[in-house]
Amino acid sequence: MRIFVFFSLLFLFFFCYMYYICLLLFCTLQTYIFILYHIIPYSILIYIYYISNI
């Protein structure tokens, strides 16, 4: 459970970091899609990891 919290925080930090870069680059829709394609698989991975630990 503690590991899951750690990964959630890591994911949140990663998301904020990518979003901040996106804003700095005055992101287009393409950049936003690019970021989503990195975040969605990562969050699914965390979810699978959490389910397997229950």
C-alpha positions in Angstrom: 0.0 0.0 0.0 2.8 2.4 0.9 4.5 1.6 -2.5 1.3 2.5 -4.3 1.2 5.8 -2.5 4.8 6.5 -3.5 4.0 5.7 -7.2 0.9 7.8 -7.1 2.9 10.8 -5.8 5.6 10.1 -8.5 2.9 10.0 -11.1 1.4 13.2 -9.9 4.8 14.9 -9.9 5.5 13.5 -13.4 2.1 14.8 -14.6 2.6 18.3 -13.2 6.2 18.4 -14.6 5.0 17.5 -18.1 2.1 19.9 -17.8 4.5 22.7 -16.8 6.8 22.0 -19.7 3.7 22.0 -22.0 2.7 25.4 -20.7 6.3 26.7 -21.2 6.2 25.6 -24.8 2.8 27.1 -25.4 1.6 23.6 -26.1 -0.4 22.7 -29.2 -3.0 19.9 -29.3 -0.3 17.7 -30.7 1.9 18.2 -27.7 -1.0 17.6 -25.4 -1.8 14.3 -27.1 1.9 13.4 -26.9 1.9 13.9 -23.1 -1.4 11.9 -22.8 0.2 9.0 -24.6 2.9 8.9 -22.0 0.7 9.5 -18.9 -2.1 7.0 -19.7 0.1 3.9 -20.1 2.0 4.9 -16.9 -1.2 5.3 -14.9 -2.5 1.9 -16.2 0.8 0.3 -15.2 0.4 1.7 -11.6 -3.2 0.5 -11.5 -2.2 -3.1 -12.6 0.6 -3.1 -10.1 -1.8 -2.0 -7.3 -4.4 -4.7 -8.2 -1.7 -7.4 -8.3 -0.6 -6.4 -4.7 -4.1 -6.7 -3.1 
